[in-house]
Structures are given as C-alpha cells and as structure tokens.
Amino acid sequence: MTENRKVMANNIKRLMAAYNTNATEICKLLDIKQNTFSDWINAKSYPRIDKIELLANYFHVNKSVLVEEHSGEESEPLNYEEQKVVRAYRVADDGTKTAVCKLLDIERGAL
C-alpha cells in the first residue's frame, strides 16, 4: 500500500503543478481538510474512492490518472482549457484547422 500512496501523492502534485493550483485552493473548493490533503500529498495516507473521484472531477481527468503510475517521459495532462481547444480543433472544418496551424506556426499534417 505504501507504493500506492507514493503514486497517488506524485500524481496529485503533478496535476497541481499542471493546473497551477495549490492545496489551500483545492481543499477550500472540495471541502477537504488541509491535514487530510497534506497526508495524501506526503504519501502518509490514501484517499477513499469518493475523494479520488472528487479529485478526478476537479482536475478533469480519469481516475486512472490519479491512481496509476506514470513515467516521467509522458507529457503533462491537458488542463480543462487545453482539452476544450483539442475537442474544438477535432470538430473544426479544414479552413479553421489551417488558420489555427498558421497562427501557431505548425505545418499542417505535421502533428
């Protein structure tokens, strides 16, 4: 179980960095005690499944992103706004996709 706590702690910290948030903000918004959250991110305890689901919803990720080990080679998870941009791009017409690629200086088809 110690390994699971470490994995969870690392994943929460990684998501906090990716979303530019902190423990105080998360605890306030999700009504979680600071001491409890501190124990999670310091691998002293493991959250119950309902709290894992609450965190997953907060970060807009699947629960597996919190509970499974991720190698350092993987890219950071997309935040909510980035997810919306990707979804919008996927359903956009060719003209819009071309304009987005031009704006971002990306060669179309090179993605």
matplotlib code that plots the C-alpha trace (Angstrom):
import matplotlib.pyplot as plt

x = [0.0, 2.9, 3.7, 0.1, 0.3, 3.5, 2.0, -1.1, 1.0, 3.2, 0.1, -1.7, 1.5, 2.0, -1.6, -1.4, 1.6, 0.0, -3.1, -1.2, -3.2, -2.4, -3.6, -5.4, -7.5, -8.3, -9.2, -11.5, -13.3, -13.7, -14.3, -11.4, -9.5, -6.0, -4.4, -6.1, -4.9, -1.4, -1.3, -2.3, 0.4, 3.0, 2.1, 1.0, -2.5, -4.5, -7.8, -11.1, -12.6, -15.2, -12.3, -10.4, -13.4, -13.8, -10.2, -10.5, -13.5, -11.7, -8.7, -11.0, -9.1, -9.9, -9.4, -6.6, -4.5, -4.5, -4.0, -1.7, 2.0, 3.1, 6.6, 8.5, 8.6, 4.8, 3.6, 1.7, -2.0, -4.1, -5.9, -9.5, -9.0, -6.5, -8.9, -11.6, -9.2, -8.3, -12.0, -12.9, -10.0, -11.1, -14.5, -13.4, -13.6, -10.4, -10.3, -10.3, -7.7, -5.5, -5.9, -5.1, -2.0, -0.9, -1.4, 0.6, 3.3, 2.6, 2.9, -0.5, -0.3, 2.9, 1.1]
y = [0.0, 2.3, 2.3, 3.2, 6.1, 7.4, 7.0, 8.9, 11.6, 12.1, 12.3, 14.8, 17.0, 16.7, 17.7, 20.6, 21.9, 21.4, 23.3, 25.9, 25.3, 24.7, 22.6, 25.5, 26.2, 22.5, 22.0, 25.0, 24.2, 20.4, 20.8, 18.6, 19.1, 20.5, 17.8, 15.1, 16.5, 17.0, 13.4, 12.4, 14.5, 13.4, 9.7, 9.2, 8.0, 7.2, 8.8, 6.9, 6.2, 9.0, 11.5, 10.1, 10.7, 14.2, 15.0, 13.5, 15.6, 18.7, 18.1, 16.9, 13.6, 10.0, 8.4, 6.3, 9.4, 9.7, 6.1, 4.7, 5.2, 7.4, 7.5, 10.8, 10.6, 11.2, 14.7, 16.6, 16.1, 18.6, 21.1, 21.9, 24.7, 22.7, 19.8, 22.2, 23.5, 20.0, 19.0, 22.1, 21.6, 18.0, 19.0, 22.2, 22.5, 22.4, 26.2, 26.7, 24.0, 25.6, 29.0, 27.5, 25.8, 29.0, 31.0, 28.5, 28.2, 24.5, 22.8, 21.2, 17.5, 17.5, 16.9]
z = [0.0, 0.6, -3.1, -4.0, -1.6, -3.3, -6.8, -5.7, -4.0, -7.1, -9.4, -7.2, -7.1, -10.9, -11.5, -9.1, -11.0, -14.4, -13.2, -11.4, -8.2, -4.5, -1.6, 0.0, -3.1, -3.6, 0.0, 0.0, -3.2, -2.5, 1.3, 2.2, 5.5, 5.0, 7.2, 5.2, 1.9, 3.3, 4.3, 0.7, -1.0, 1.5, 1.0, 4.6, 3.6, 0.6, -0.2, -0.3, -3.7, -3.3, -2.7, -5.7, -7.9, -6.4, -7.3, -10.8, -11.5, -10.2, -12.5, -15.4, -15.7, -15.4, -12.0, -13.5, -14.0, -10.2, -9.2, -11.8, -12.1, -15.0, -16.4, -16.5, -20.3, -20.6, -21.3, -18.6, -18.7, -20.5, -18.3, -18.9, -21.3, -23.4, -23.5, -24.9, -27.5, -28.7, -28.9, -30.8, -33.2, -33.9, -35.0, -36.9, -40.6, -42.7, -43.1, -39.3, -38.8, -41.4, -39.7, -36.2, -37.6, -39.3, -36.1, -34.1, -36.8, -37.1, -40.5, -41.2, -41.2, -39.1, -35.9]

ax = plt.figure().add_subplot(projection="3d")
ax.plot(x, y, z, "-o")
ax.set_aspect("equal")
plt.show()
